[in-house]
């Protein structure tokens, strides 16, 4: 079945316990799960956290929301993903990170549609290899067979810490399709890792969420373009690896 695995833990070096920060009466994690749950194609959502006792609260949230929870390795995230997918018979897997509060069901569904229409022609469909969407709106749809191959073959620490790094770094061995947004918006940062990120995210939620809890990513972009000063809030924050070469303009 098509399923999303949401990765979340309380530990964070730059912004401690960030997934539990409340905005508009809900934790970041609850907002993400609610947004992902509006996908038209997902048949299951699994919350994958760690066996660390500090993450008991993560499990509690998942169970309260009525979704399945898997607890596994804290550092070997690839193993956590593989074991969760195997236990709950998820294929393909939609990878969802627990620090992206604007994850969008429409973008998730676009990736799933590409994967399904091509009849398993691709091992992974993503928008991260050549980023054109804002950082934080990334999505990856991964076949279980390619996940399993990565799990068996990858051995270095960095590959085990990131679910798809081995696949995306070995494009000659895997069938990779990267889909793009017509407008390049990858200079916009919509992920949560610092207090600057939180300030921008809170401002957007406070402005849009009271009007509708079904705010689309396009609504967010329109609001930011109409309030350009907000885009300066986290402009200097270091981008994640695949976005670092992109302009901050």
Number of C-alpha atoms within 10 A of each C-alpha: 14 18 21 28 25 23 20 23 25 21 15 12 10 11 16 13 15 24 25 20 15 14 17 13 9 12 16 23 27 21 22 22 22 17 20 25 17 15 18 12 16 20 12 17 24 23 25 30 29 23 15 14 9 13 18 15 14 23 23 12 17 21 13 10 12 11 14 17 21 22 19 19 17 17 14 18 22 23 22 25 28 20 19 23 24 13 10 16 15 23 18 26 27 27 21 27 20 27 22 23 25 26 26 24 23 16 20 26 20 17 22 25 13 19 22 13 9 9 8 14 14 18 20 26 25 26 20 21 18 13 22 23 25 20 22 21 25 23 25 24 28 27 20 19 12 19 25 17 14 23 22 10 11 15 11 9 10 14 20 20 17 15 23 21 15 23 22 17 12 12 11 9 12 17 16 19 21 16 19 15 13 8 8 12 14 21 20 22 26 26 25 25 20 17 15 15 19 20 14 22 25 15 14 19 19 13 13 17 15 10 10 10 13 14 16 17 19 10 13 18 16 11 15 17 12 10 11 11 10 17 16 13 17 22 16 9 14 12 19 12 7 12 20 11 9 12 9 15 7
